[in-house]
Amino acid sequence: MADRIFAQERQGEEPLALAAAFVDEEKEVPTAQDALQGAMDIIAERISDDAALRKRLRAVLTAHGLLQTKAAKEEDSVYSMYYDYREPLSKIPGHRVLAIDRGEREGFLKASVEFETGRAMQIIESAFVKEGSPCTETVRAAAVDGYSRLIFPALEREARSALTEKAADAAIRVFAVNLKQLLMQPPVRGKVAMGLDPAYRTGCKTAVVDETGRVLDTAVIYPTPPHNKTEEAKRVLARLIEKHGVQVIAIGNGTASRETEAFAAGLIRELDAGLSYMVVSEAGASVYSASKLAAQEFPQFDVSLRSAVSIARRLQDPLAELVKIDPKAIGVGQYQHDMPKAKLDEALAGVVEACVNSVGVDVNTASPSLLSYVAGVNATVAKNIVLYREENGAFTLRSQLKKVPKLGPKAFEQCAGFLRVPGGKNVLDETGVHPESYQAAEKLLILCGFSLADVTAGGLAGLTEKIRELGEETAAGQIGVGVPTLRDIVRELQKPGRDPRDELPPPLLRTDVLEMKDLQAGMELTGTVRNVIDFGAFVDIGVHQDGLVHISQITNRYIRHPSEALKVGDIVTVWVLGVDLAKKRISLTMKKPKEAPQPGIERL
């Protein structure tokens, strides 16, 4: 019966007349109307299952549909801007999609897709409805039912799912970029550092570490309310600073950070000993402090003192310390806890591994956590490397790695180029030149009139010019490598022990402190980019509360995403646009405000 109605013959019978022949009370079809309804259901499903129609409707819905949201409860919340909101599916940015999804999950929002039914029905009718037949209106009614009951709900789910997936992929990319830039921030080398983990009631935990990150001393001070033992705290820190020659102070940005920073700045002024400080993000420090890894590393310290050590080491070498923490706990993304776990973990693990391998690892100081990210080294081999150097002393040659248990020839082949041996017997062990290319590197030095001693002394200034005279292809052929390998060898020989992070601007160290109430519109400040997200960047300007530079205030040229102009760790000049003390919001701009005309001067 559905086939006969769907054929829509011009000389066909009326649908109800056709239906009379299909009445069968035994099969629960007691009337012609019931039979007709069953046939219409079959037609609706047939139209709904048409793949070509679905594809066409999906494209039109994506191009012209709207995502609309309404309040699910009468309650003020962070989602209040979405309580009566609509935006085209084709234009809504990913961060709004993720915010709406979260608001819906938390019960504050009701979201739906809005699409003009008339537009959809025109497409369906043009494909399936034939005019001039007694069955035309029946097929049209079945099509309407199929669209409203089957097609549109499915398309709405697909559209929402596609938006979320696209937004999640973009958020993971942003997170990965931010994480790479955070891990690759320049280390503060060769300085004895003091780490302060601020708190009110339990006191500020203090740890002093030497240039290599070894813990020298610890203490607990109480410079903040409710104790307010400021003078006693000053005496304790002054003693530690003098005893260990502290040169830089790292302050965690958590609870009581504001007061601790003001205390530290006052102490620095009083001591006048060339000290400086930096507020360090302590995101993930508590996760690390309570971890099994931290307990193994510092069994003699409680959780809070481990956190102070971690804060000091983050300033000295961000990469070496942050690899100990789950990347999701570091906090340089947007909605990272809403992302698909497997996809996020895979992306972030790849970033950490790439950073570690691009910087290289000092095999004599690296922790098992850091070593485990080196290509070819798993957690077991990483522990064995540390155990071997503890039992046998520092490595003096890369080839000694072959003696480490479970580090076989294949693993050595993979990891050797990324593991450095500073100050070893062979200067090439301090470079990124792989042992397989040592012979080629030595041939290249002889070819150009140099020796390994020149590499140690940094006397290869004319190496590039001599290769240019010989010709890269000729030189590569004579030493038996390809041109890309030749270029890599030259770069490593010219800067043995090179760290790509050293080529970046150093971190911004401060000696004084501002408060949020000190800020005035138009004030010029220098800050550090803490996080880059879809709609702008958060900048630390030294007032405890990061300020937001909206994407429209980053540059005068058009950019699709803030990451085109900024990255985590950048030192930038900003101007204050506005301050909302009640909501603790600071609006900043990177566009220099125009100077007001001076009285009496005519501007042309």
Backbone torsions as a table, in degrees:
resi	resn	phi	psi	omega
1	MET	NA	-42.6	178.0
2	ALA	-60.9	-39.9	178.9
3	ASP	-61.3	-44.2	-176.5
4	ARG	-68.1	-39.5	178.0
5	ILE	-68.5	-42.6	-175.9
6	PHE	-66.4	-26.7	178.6
7	ALA	-66.2	-28.6	175.0
8	GLN	52.7	53.9	179.3
9	GLU	-71.6	143.0	-176.6
10	ARG	-65.7	-35.3	-178.2
11	GLN	-99.3	16.7	-176.7
12	GLY	-73.6	172.7	-180.0
13	GLU	-80.5	165.1	173.4
14	GLU	-67.6	144.9	-177.7
15	PRO	-55.6	-41.8	-179.1
16	LEU	-67.1	-33.7	177.1
17	ALA	-66.5	-40.9	175.9
18	LEU	-61.5	-40.2	-174.8
19	ALA	-66.5	-26.5	-177.0
20	ALA	-59.5	-31.2	-178.2
21	ALA	-74.8	-10.8	-175.4
22	PHE	-109.5	11.2	177.0
23	VAL	-71.6	131.0	-178.1
24	ASP	-156.8	102.7	-175.6
25	GLU	-66.4	-30.1	179.5
26	GLU	-65.3	-29.9	179.3
27	LYS	-98.8	21.8	176.4
28	GLU	60.4	37.6	173.0
29	VAL	-124.0	75.9	-170.6
30	PRO	-74.7	-24.3	-177.0
31	THR	-131.8	163.7	177.4
32	ALA	-62.6	-34.2	180.0
33	GLN	-64.7	-38.2	177.6
34	ASP	-65.4	-40.9	178.6
35	ALA	-62.7	-43.4	-179.7
36	LEU	-63.6	-39.7	179.2
37	GLN	-64.0	-39.5	177.7
38	GLY	-62.2	-41.7	178.5
39	ALA	-64.8	-39.8	179.4
40	MET	-65.3	-34.7	176.5
41	ASP	-63.6	-40.4	179.1
42	ILE	-64.3	-42.6	179.0
43	ILE	-64.0	-42.4	178.9
44	ALA	-59.6	-43.2	179.6
45	GLU	-67.6	-38.1	179.7
46	ARG	-62.5	-44.4	178.4
47	ILE	-64.8	-42.1	-178.7
48	SER	-63.8	-33.0	-176.4
49	ASP	-83.3	-1.0	-178.3
50	ASP	-73.4	113.6	-174.4
51	ALA	-65.2	-39.9	-179.2
52	ALA	-63.9	-39.8	178.4
53	LEU	-65.6	-45.0	179.6
54	ARG	-57.9	-44.6	-178.2
55	LYS	-61.5	-43.0	-179.2
56	ARG	-66.7	-45.4	179.4
57	LEU	-64.5	-38.2	179.1
58	ARG	-60.9	-43.1	-180.0
59	ALA	-64.6	-42.7	-179.5
60	VAL	-68.2	-41.1	178.6
61	LEU	-61.7	-43.9	179.6
62	THR	-62.4	-37.5	-177.5
63	ALA	-77.8	-33.0	-171.3
64	HIS	-122.1	-5.3	-179.2
65	GLY	-75.4	161.5	178.2
66	LEU	-122.7	142.9	169.9
67	LEU	-96.4	120.6	-178.8
68	GLN	-120.5	146.0	-179.6
69	THR	-130.5	147.4	176.6
70	LYS	-131.9	159.2	177.7
71	ALA	-71.1	133.8	177.2
72	ALA	-91.5	-16.3	177.8
73	LYS	-150.7	149.0	179.7
74	GLU	-83.1	81.1	-177.2
75	GLU	-153.1	131.9	179.0
76	ASP	-68.3	139.7	-178.7
77	SER	-159.0	178.3	178.1
78	VAL	-68.3	-10.6	-178.9
79	TYR	-98.9	13.4	-173.8
80	SER	-60.2	-28.9	179.6
81	MET	-67.8	-15.3	-179.0
82	TYR	-102.6	9.9	-177.0
83	TYR	-70.3	-20.6	172.9
84	ASP	-151.5	85.1	-166.7
85	TYR	-139.5	144.0	172.8
86	ARG	-149.0	146.1	-179.9
87	GLU	-154.6	144.0	-179.9
88	PRO	-58.6	140.4	177.5
89	LEU	-58.9	-32.6	-175.4
90	SER	-76.7	-13.2	-174.4
91	LYS	-120.4	-14.8	-174.3
92	ILE	-65.2	126.4	-178.8
93	PRO	-73.4	156.8	-175.1
94	GLY	-59.3	-37.7	-176.5
95	HIS	-66.9	-28.7	177.1
96	ARG	-74.2	-38.3	177.2
97	VAL	-58.3	-46.4	-178.6
98	LEU	-67.0	-36.1	177.6
99	ALA	-65.8	-42.3	179.3
100	ILE	-65.9	-42.6	178.1
101	ASP	-58.8	-43.9	-179.1
102	ARG	-67.8	-41.9	178.2
103	GLY	-60.4	-35.8	177.9
104	GLU	-68.6	-43.4	179.3
105	ARG	-63.6	-35.4	-178.0
106	GLU	-84.8	0.4	173.9
107	GLY	84.4	12.5	180.0
108	PHE	-93.2	-22.0	-173.9
109	LEU	-128.4	153.6	167.2
110	LYS	-121.3	120.9	-176.4
111	ALA	-115.1	145.2	177.8
112	SER	-153.3	163.9	177.3
113	VAL	-99.4	131.9	-179.5
114	GLU	-108.3	127.8	-179.9
115	PHE	-147.6	141.6	-177.1
116	GLU	-68.4	114.4	-178.1
117	THR	-61.9	-38.7	-178.8
118	GLY	-58.5	-39.3	179.1
119	ARG	-64.3	-41.8	-179.8
120	ALA	-66.5	-41.7	-177.4
121	MET	-67.7	-32.2	175.5
122	GLN	-59.8	-42.9	-179.7
123	ILE	-65.9	-44.9	-177.9
124	ILE	-66.1	-45.7	-177.5
125	GLU	-65.8	-35.8	179.1
126	SER	-64.6	-25.7	-178.3
127	ALA	-90.5	-30.2	-169.3
128	PHE	-128.2	-19.7	-175.5
129	VAL	-96.9	126.2	178.9
130	LYS	-109.6	123.8	-178.1
131	GLU	-75.4	155.4	173.4
132	GLY	90.5	9.0	-179.7
133	SER	-111.7	149.7	174.5
134	PRO	-60.1	-21.0	-177.3
135	CYS	-95.7	-0.9	-174.7
136	THR	-56.2	-50.9	-176.1
137	GLU	-66.1	-31.6	177.7
138	THR	-66.4	-44.2	178.3
139	VAL	-64.7	-39.7	178.8
140	ARG	-61.3	-43.8	179.1
141	ALA	-64.1	-39.4	178.0
142	ALA	-65.3	-36.9	178.9
143	ALA	-65.6	-42.9	177.4
144	VAL	-59.7	-45.5	179.1
145	ASP	-62.9	-43.6	-180.0
146	GLY	-62.4	-38.2	-179.4
147	TYR	-69.8	-49.6	-174.7
148	SER	-71.9	-33.6	-173.9
149	ARG	-93.5	-31.0	-173.1
150	LEU	-118.7	-52.8	-171.5
151	ILE	-70.7	-54.9	-174.2
152	PHE	-62.3	-45.6	178.3
153	PRO	-57.2	-38.5	179.3
154	ALA	-67.7	-43.9	179.3
155	LEU	-64.6	-36.4	178.5
156	GLU	-63.7	-44.6	178.1
157	ARG	-62.1	-43.4	-179.9
158	GLU	-62.6	-43.4	-178.4
159	ALA	-64.2	-44.9	179.3
160	ARG	-64.1	-41.8	-179.7
161	SER	-64.5	-41.6	179.1
162	ALA	-64.9	-40.5	177.6
163	LEU	-61.4	-45.7	-178.2
164	THR	-65.1	-43.2	-179.4
165	GLU	-63.7	-43.6	178.6
166	LYS	-63.6	-42.7	179.7
167	ALA	-65.3	-40.1	179.6
168	ALA	-65.5	-42.8	178.1
169	ASP	-60.7	-42.5	179.4
170	ALA	-66.0	-41.2	179.8
171	ALA	-64.7	-38.8	177.8
172	ILE	-65.0	-39.5	177.5
173	ARG	-63.1	-43.5	178.6
174	VAL	-62.0	-44.4	179.4
175	PHE	-59.9	-44.7	-178.7
176	ALA	-63.0	-43.1	179.1
177	VAL	-63.1	-46.7	179.7
178	ASN	-62.1	-41.7	-179.4
179	LEU	-63.1	-43.2	179.3
180	LYS	-60.3	-44.7	-178.4
181	GLN	-67.7	-34.6	177.4
182	LEU	-67.8	-45.6	-179.6
183	LEU	-65.1	-30.5	-176.5
184	MET	-92.5	13.0	175.7
185	GLN	-63.2	143.2	-177.1
186	PRO	-61.9	136.8	176.7
187	PRO	-76.5	155.2	171.9
188	VAL	-95.1	93.4	-169.9
189	ARG	-83.2	154.5	168.1
190	GLY	63.3	25.4	-179.6
191	LYS	-124.9	137.4	171.9
192	VAL	-74.3	126.7	-173.3
193	ALA	-117.3	147.8	174.2
194	MET	-114.6	128.1	178.5
195	GLY	-104.7	130.8	178.1
196	LEU	-116.7	121.2	175.7
197	ASP	-105.3	97.7	-170.9
198	PRO	-68.9	152.6	173.0
199	ALA	-164.9	162.3	178.6
200	TYR	-89.4	-79.8	-171.1
201	ARG	-65.6	-43.2	-174.2
202	THR	-85.4	-1.6	176.9
203	GLY	87.1	164.5	-178.8
204	CYS	-91.1	115.6	-179.8
205	LYS	-78.3	135.6	-173.2
206	THR	-126.3	136.5	175.9
207	ALA	-139.6	137.7	176.7
208	VAL	-111.7	128.5	179.0
209	VAL	-123.6	147.3	-180.0
210	ASP	-80.2	-173.2	-174.3
211	GLU	-60.4	-24.3	-178.8
212	THR	-98.1	2.0	179.8
213	GLY	93.0	3.4	179.4
214	ARG	-74.4	134.8	-177.9
215	VAL	-73.0	125.7	179.9
216	LEU	-100.6	-35.9	-174.4
217	ASP	-162.6	157.8	175.4
218	THR	-140.1	159.4	177.7
219	ALA	-162.8	167.3	173.0
220	VAL	-127.9	127.1	179.9
221	ILE	-121.2	162.3	-175.2
222	TYR	-131.6	64.8	-176.7
223	PRO	-83.8	-7.8	-173.2
224	THR	-112.5	165.5	175.3
225	PRO	-57.2	150.2	5.0
226	PRO	-86.9	-3.5	-173.4
227	HIS	-82.3	-45.9	178.0
228	ASN	56.5	37.8	178.0
229	LYS	-88.0	62.9	-172.3
230	THR	-65.1	-49.1	-175.9
231	GLU	-64.4	-41.7	177.5
232	GLU	-62.1	-42.2	179.4
233	ALA	-62.6	-39.9	178.3
234	LYS	-61.8	-42.0	-179.5
235	ARG	-64.2	-42.2	-179.7
236	VAL	-62.6	-48.7	-178.5
237	LEU	-66.9	-40.1	179.2
238	ALA	-60.1	-40.3	178.7
239	ARG	-64.4	-44.6	-180.0
240	LEU	-64.8	-41.3	-179.1
241	ILE	-62.7	-43.4	-179.2
242	GLU	-71.0	-42.5	-176.4
243	LYS	-63.2	-41.8	-172.9
244	HIS	-107.9	0.8	179.2
245	GLY	65.9	42.9	-179.8
246	VAL	-61.3	134.9	-177.7
247	GLN	-113.8	-22.6	-176.6
248	VAL	-148.2	144.9	-178.7
249	ILE	-116.7	131.7	176.0
250	ALA	-108.3	125.0	-177.4
251	ILE	-114.6	126.8	177.0
252	GLY	-67.1	147.7	-173.8
253	ASN	-96.7	22.3	-177.9
254	GLY	-89.5	-146.6	-179.3
255	THR	-56.3	134.0	178.3
256	ALA	69.2	11.4	179.3
257	SER	-61.5	-40.0	-177.9
258	ARG	-58.1	-50.3	-178.5
259	GLU	-68.1	-38.8	-180.0
260	THR	-66.1	-37.6	178.3
261	GLU	-64.4	-42.9	178.2
262	ALA	-63.0	-39.9	178.1
263	PHE	-63.2	-46.4	-178.8
264	ALA	-63.9	-40.7	179.8
265	ALA	-63.8	-38.9	177.4
266	GLY	-65.4	-41.4	178.9
267	LEU	-63.1	-41.8	179.6
268	ILE	-61.2	-40.7	178.8
269	ARG	-64.9	-40.2	-178.4
270	GLU	-68.7	-41.6	-177.0
271	LEU	-73.8	-34.5	179.9
272	ASP	49.4	48.9	-175.5
273	ALA	-113.0	20.5	179.1
274	GLY	75.7	18.3	178.8
275	LEU	-77.9	154.5	171.2
276	SER	-140.7	166.9	-178.9
277	TYR	-138.1	164.9	176.2
278	MET	-146.1	134.0	174.5
279	VAL	-80.8	122.9	-174.6
280	VAL	-109.1	136.5	175.3
281	SER	-63.5	125.5	178.8
282	GLU	-100.7	19.0	177.1
283	ALA	-56.5	124.8	179.0
284	GLY	87.5	-9.4	-178.3
285	ALA	-63.1	-40.0	180.0
286	SER	-68.4	-33.6	177.4
287	VAL	-63.6	-45.7	178.9
288	TYR	-64.7	-45.3	-174.5
289	SER	-59.1	-34.3	-177.9
290	ALA	-92.1	2.6	-175.7
291	SER	-81.5	162.5	177.3
292	LYS	-63.2	-35.8	179.9
293	LEU	-61.4	-46.1	179.7
294	ALA	-65.2	-37.6	178.9
295	ALA	-63.8	-37.2	177.4
296	GLN	-70.4	-36.6	-176.7
297	GLU	-75.5	-39.7	-177.8
298	PHE	-131.1	68.0	-177.4
299	PRO	-65.2	-22.2	-176.5
300	GLN	-84.3	-10.2	-177.0
301	PHE	-105.0	150.9	172.4
302	ASP	-80.8	175.8	-172.6
303	VAL	-58.7	-43.8	-175.3
304	SER	-68.3	-35.4	178.1
305	LEU	-69.7	-34.8	175.0
306	ARG	-60.9	-37.5	179.6
307	SER	-64.5	-40.0	178.2
308	ALA	-63.2	-39.3	176.7
309	VAL	-63.5	-44.2	-179.6
310	SER	-61.4	-40.7	-179.7
311	ILE	-63.9	-42.2	177.9
312	ALA	-64.1	-42.8	-178.5
313	ARG	-70.0	-28.5	177.7
314	ARG	-61.6	-34.7	178.1
315	LEU	-72.6	-39.6	-177.6
316	GLN	-69.3	-46.3	-179.0
317	ASP	-152.4	90.6	-176.5
318	PRO	-55.3	-41.4	-176.1
319	LEU	-63.0	-50.2	-175.9
320	ALA	-61.7	-31.1	-177.2
321	GLU	-88.4	-39.6	-174.6
322	LEU	-73.1	-22.0	177.6
323	VAL	-66.9	-13.3	179.3
324	LYS	-80.5	-8.6	-172.6
325	ILE	-112.6	142.7	173.6
326	ASP	-56.4	122.4	-176.8
327	PRO	-53.0	-29.8	-178.8
328	LYS	-66.3	-21.3	-178.1
329	ALA	-88.7	-3.6	-175.7
330	ILE	-79.5	-27.3	170.4
331	GLY	77.4	46.7	176.0
332	VAL	-124.2	43.3	179.5
333	GLY	-143.6	-160.6	176.5
334	GLN	-135.6	128.4	178.7
335	TYR	55.0	34.8	-175.7
336	GLN	-63.2	-26.4	-179.5
337	HIS	-76.6	-8.6	178.0
338	ASP	-97.7	-3.0	-175.2
339	MET	-79.1	154.2	173.5
340	PRO	-59.3	120.5	-169.9
341	LYS	-58.7	-47.7	-176.1
342	ALA	-62.2	-44.3	-178.2
343	LYS	-66.7	-40.3	-179.8
344	LEU	-67.3	-45.9	-180.0
345	ASP	-59.4	-42.7	-179.6
346	GLU	-62.9	-44.7	-178.3
347	ALA	-65.2	-44.3	-175.9
348	LEU	-72.6	-37.5	177.2
349	ALA	-62.3	-38.6	177.1
350	GLY	-63.2	-38.4	178.9
351	VAL	-64.9	-47.8	-178.8
352	VAL	-60.5	-44.6	-179.8
353	GLU	-62.6	-42.6	179.7
354	ALA	-63.5	-40.8	179.7
355	CYS	-64.7	-47.3	-178.6
356	VAL	-60.2	-44.0	-177.1
357	ASN	-73.7	-28.4	178.4
358	SER	-74.7	-31.2	179.2
359	VAL	-82.2	-36.9	-173.8
360	GLY	89.7	160.1	-174.2
361	VAL	-130.8	130.4	174.9
362	ASP	-74.2	110.5	-172.9
363	VAL	-66.5	-17.7	-177.8
364	ASN	-93.3	-10.1	179.6
365	THR	-125.7	-14.3	-173.8
366	ALA	-67.0	143.5	175.7
367	SER	-80.0	162.6	175.7
368	PRO	-56.7	-35.1	180.0
369	SER	-60.9	-44.9	-179.3
370	LEU	-69.0	-43.5	-178.9
371	LEU	-62.9	-31.9	-175.5
372	SER	-68.1	-15.9	177.7
373	TYR	-89.5	-4.5	178.1
374	VAL	-74.9	138.2	-179.8
375	ALA	-55.1	130.1	177.4
376	GLY	87.8	-5.8	-178.1
377	VAL	-113.0	118.1	175.7
378	ASN	-95.6	-179.0	-175.3
379	ALA	-60.7	-38.9	-178.9
380	THR	-66.5	-46.7	179.8
381	VAL	-64.3	-37.8	178.7
382	ALA	-59.6	-44.9	178.2
383	LYS	-64.6	-37.8	179.7
384	ASN	-66.1	-35.6	177.8
385	ILE	-62.9	-45.7	179.5
386	VAL	-64.6	-43.0	179.6
387	LEU	-63.1	-39.8	-179.4
388	TYR	-63.6	-44.6	-177.9
389	ARG	-71.5	-28.6	176.1
390	GLU	-68.7	-34.6	-177.6
391	GLU	-84.9	-32.4	-172.4
392	ASN	-114.8	0.3	-178.0
393	GLY	89.1	176.9	-176.5
394	ALA	-62.5	147.3	175.0
395	PHE	-68.9	137.9	175.4
396	THR	-113.9	-13.3	177.9
397	LEU	-141.3	146.5	175.7
398	ARG	-62.3	-35.7	-175.3
399	SER	-62.3	-19.9	178.1
400	GLN	-66.1	-19.3	178.1
401	LEU	-60.5	-26.0	-179.3
402	LYS	-65.1	-18.3	-179.7
403	LYS	-85.4	-10.1	-179.5
404	VAL	-70.2	130.4	-179.8
405	PRO	-56.5	137.5	177.6
406	LYS	69.5	6.1	174.2
407	LEU	-100.2	87.9	-174.7
408	GLY	-81.1	-179.2	-177.6
409	PRO	-57.8	-39.7	-178.5
410	LYS	-67.3	-44.3	178.7
411	ALA	-64.0	-39.6	178.6
412	PHE	-62.4	-41.0	179.0
413	GLU	-60.4	-37.6	-178.9
414	GLN	-75.9	-41.1	-169.5
415	CYS	-94.7	-21.1	-169.5
416	ALA	-56.2	-40.4	-176.7
417	GLY	-68.8	-16.7	-176.9
418	PHE	-101.0	-12.3	-179.6
419	LEU	-98.6	124.2	-176.8
420	ARG	-104.1	148.8	175.5
421	VAL	-124.0	80.2	-178.9
422	PRO	-61.9	136.9	177.2
423	GLY	70.1	19.2	-179.6
424	GLY	-80.9	-172.1	-177.2
425	LYS	-73.5	-26.7	-178.5
426	ASN	-119.7	120.2	-176.8
427	VAL	-62.1	-25.3	179.3
428	LEU	-67.3	-22.5	177.1
429	ASP	-68.5	-14.2	-179.6
430	GLU	-93.1	-3.2	-176.7
431	THR	-108.0	177.2	176.0
432	GLY	-87.3	7.3	177.5
433	VAL	-69.9	127.4	-179.7
434	HIS	-74.6	144.5	178.7
435	PRO	-51.0	-30.6	178.3
436	GLU	-63.9	-21.9	-177.5
437	SER	-104.4	7.6	-179.9
438	TYR	-59.2	-44.1	-178.1
439	GLN	-62.2	-41.5	179.0
440	ALA	-65.2	-39.2	179.6
441	ALA	-64.3	-41.5	179.7
442	GLU	-67.5	-38.6	176.4
443	LYS	-62.4	-39.6	-180.0
444	LEU	-64.1	-41.9	179.4
445	LEU	-63.1	-44.4	179.0
446	ILE	-64.0	-42.4	-179.5
447	LEU	-58.6	-35.9	-176.9
448	CYS	-98.0	5.1	176.0
449	GLY	82.4	27.5	178.9
450	PHE	-120.1	175.9	176.9
451	SER	-138.1	172.8	177.9
452	LEU	-62.9	-29.7	178.2
453	ALA	-62.3	-33.8	178.6
454	ASP	-67.4	-32.4	177.7
455	VAL	-64.7	-45.5	179.8
456	THR	-61.8	-41.1	-176.7
457	ALA	-83.3	-3.8	-179.1
458	GLY	70.8	32.2	-175.7
459	GLY	-104.2	39.1	-178.9
460	LEU	-106.3	34.0	-173.9
461	ALA	-59.0	-34.7	-175.7
462	GLY	-96.3	10.8	-175.5
463	LEU	-62.1	-45.5	-177.7
464	THR	-62.1	-42.7	-178.8
465	GLU	-64.7	-39.9	-179.2
466	LYS	-66.7	-36.8	177.5
467	ILE	-68.4	-37.4	178.0
468	ARG	-62.6	-38.9	178.1
469	GLU	-64.7	-42.2	179.8
470	LEU	-71.3	-32.4	-172.2
471	GLY	96.4	129.7	-175.9
472	GLU	-60.0	-42.9	-177.5
473	GLU	-66.3	-38.3	178.9
474	THR	-65.4	-47.8	-178.9
475	ALA	-62.4	-43.6	179.8
476	ALA	-62.0	-41.0	179.1
477	GLY	-64.0	-39.6	-177.3
478	GLN	-70.4	-29.2	179.3
479	ILE	-98.6	-2.2	172.1
480	GLY	80.3	34.5	176.2
481	VAL	-134.6	172.2	175.2
482	GLY	-82.3	165.7	-178.9
483	VAL	-61.2	-44.0	178.4
484	PRO	-59.0	-40.3	178.5
485	THR	-66.1	-39.0	176.9
486	LEU	-57.6	-46.8	-178.7
487	ARG	-62.6	-40.6	178.1
488	ASP	-62.4	-44.3	-179.2
489	ILE	-61.6	-44.3	-179.5
490	VAL	-61.2	-45.4	-178.6
491	ARG	-61.7	-40.8	-179.1
492	GLU	-72.0	-38.1	-179.6
493	LEU	-66.3	-33.8	-178.1
494	GLN	-74.5	-26.3	179.0
495	LYS	-133.6	73.5	179.2
496	PRO	-62.4	136.2	-177.2
497	GLY	73.8	16.2	-178.0
498	ARG	-58.1	135.2	175.2
499	ASP	-118.4	115.4	-178.0
500	PRO	-57.8	-20.5	179.6
501	ARG	-70.8	-22.9	-179.0
502	ASP	-68.8	-18.1	-179.4
503	GLU	-83.3	-5.8	-179.6
504	LEU	-91.8	159.0	178.0
505	PRO	-60.2	140.3	179.7
506	PRO	-67.8	157.6	179.7
507	PRO	-64.4	154.2	-177.7
508	LEU	-83.7	112.8	177.7
509	LEU	-99.1	141.2	-176.4
510	ARG	-115.4	159.8	175.5
511	THR	-124.7	-10.4	179.9
512	ASP	-139.0	175.7	-170.8
513	VAL	-137.1	145.7	175.0
514	LEU	-112.5	160.3	171.2
515	GLU	-114.6	158.3	-176.5
516	MET	-59.8	-36.0	-179.0
517	LYS	-70.4	-14.5	178.2
518	ASP	-77.8	-15.7	-174.1
519	LEU	-74.8	139.8	177.4
520	GLN	-130.9	147.2	178.1
521	ALA	-56.8	134.4	179.6
522	GLY	92.4	-10.0	-178.4
523	MET	-65.6	135.4	179.5
524	GLU	-94.7	132.8	-177.5
525	LEU	-140.2	159.3	173.5
526	THR	-111.0	134.6	-177.6
527	GLY	-143.6	175.0	-180.0
528	THR	-115.0	130.9	178.2
529	VAL	-70.1	120.5	-178.2
530	ARG	-95.9	-34.2	-176.3
531	ASN	-155.0	139.1	177.7
532	VAL	-117.0	123.0	-178.3
533	ILE	-127.9	-179.4	-172.6
534	ASP	-60.4	-36.4	-172.6
535	PHE	-103.4	8.0	177.7
536	GLY	159.5	-155.3	-179.1
537	ALA	-143.4	143.8	175.4
538	PHE	-97.6	131.0	-174.4
539	VAL	-121.7	129.6	175.2
540	ASP	-82.7	114.0	-179.2
541	ILE	-110.3	15.8	174.7
542	GLY	85.8	19.6	178.4
543	VAL	-120.3	23.4	176.9
544	HIS	74.3	-38.1	178.7
545	GLN	-99.0	119.6	179.0
546	ASP	-66.4	142.8	176.8
547	GLY	-95.3	152.5	-179.8
548	LEU	-101.5	125.7	168.8
549	VAL	-100.8	107.5	179.7
550	HIS	-65.0	153.0	-177.7
551	ILE	-54.7	-32.0	-179.3
552	SER	-73.6	-12.9	-177.3
553	GLN	-107.9	9.3	-176.4
554	ILE	-83.3	-44.5	-176.3
555	THR	-153.1	161.3	179.2
556	ASN	-80.1	-16.8	178.1
557	ARG	-89.1	162.0	-178.9
558	TYR	-76.9	130.3	173.4
559	ILE	-130.9	142.9	179.2
560	ARG	-78.9	-33.0	-176.0
561	HIS	-144.7	143.6	-179.8
562	PRO	-55.3	-28.0	-178.4
563	SER	-65.7	-13.9	176.2
564	GLU	-71.0	-20.9	-176.8
565	ALA	-120.3	-20.6	-174.7
566	LEU	-133.7	155.5	171.6
567	LYS	-142.8	157.7	-179.8
568	VAL	-58.3	132.6	179.9
569	GLY	97.1	-12.2	178.3
570	ASP	-61.3	140.7	172.4
571	ILE	-95.2	120.3	-173.4
572	VAL	-129.5	154.6	172.5
573	THR	-97.4	129.3	-178.0
574	VAL	-131.5	160.7	175.0
575	TRP	-124.3	142.9	-178.1
576	VAL	-76.1	126.6	174.7
577	LEU	-92.9	-41.7	-178.7
578	GLY	-168.5	157.7	-179.2
579	VAL	-133.8	127.4	175.7
580	ASP	-113.8	97.7	-175.7
581	LEU	-64.8	-37.0	-177.0
582	ALA	-63.3	-46.0	-178.6
583	LYS	-93.7	0.4	-179.8
584	LYS	54.6	52.5	179.4
585	ARG	-121.2	136.2	178.1
586	ILE	-123.6	123.6	176.9
587	SER	-100.9	129.6	-177.2
588	LEU	-124.3	162.1	173.0
589	THR	-135.9	148.9	173.6
590	MET	-102.9	2.4	176.2
591	LYS	-91.1	118.9	-176.7
592	LYS	-62.1	124.2	179.5
593	PRO	-63.8	146.4	177.4
594	LYS	-72.0	140.1	179.6
595	GLU	-70.6	140.6	177.1
596	ALA	-70.7	139.4	179.5
597	PRO	-60.7	137.5	178.3
598	GLN	-76.4	143.8	179.0
599	PRO	-58.9	137.5	176.8
600	GLY	85.6	-2.4	179.9
601	ILE	-111.6	123.5	-178.7
602	GLU	-86.9	126.5	179.6
603	ARG	-93.4	129.5	177.5
604	LEU	-94.0	NA	NA
